[in-house]
């Protein structure tokens, strides 16, 4: 999931360089959403694994 967030971020940067503001904003928004989903899943995974260890 983090891989896709980075890909969309790179797409946003390239689109911004070439002046495609709408595409850049959309790709940046998707990258933010994917990054937040990644963080939530990583924290949930950490907490589940920590509770199993006891």
N, C-alpha and C positions, 0 to 999 in steps of 0.2 A: 504494500500500500504506500509505503514511503517512496518507493521507486516511482510510482505514478505521480505522486505529488511533485517530485523533483522534475519529472518530464513536463508536467503542465507549467511549472514555474519557468523552465527553460523556454517553452513555447511562448509564454507571456513576455519574457524578456526579448525574444527575437521579434515578436509582433510589435512590441513597443518601439524597438529600434527602427523598424520599417514604417512606423506611423499608423499602425492598425490599432487604434485605441480601444475599440469595442471588443475586438478579439483578445487583446491583452488583458482587459478587465475581466472578461469571462474566464480566461484561462487562469488568471490569478485567483479568482473566486473559487474555482474548482480545486486549485492547489491548496488553498486555505482549508476548504472543507475536508479534503483527503488527509491533510496533516492533522487536523483535529480528530478525525476518526481514528487515525493511526495512534495518536496519543492516548485516546480513551481506551482503545483495545490493548495497548501496551501496559497501561496502568492496571486494567482489569486482569490481564494475564499475570502480572506481577503479584497482585493481591491474591488471586486464586492459588498460584503456586506457593506463595508464602503461607497461606492457611493450610495447605495440604502437608506442608513440611512438619507440622507439629504433631 
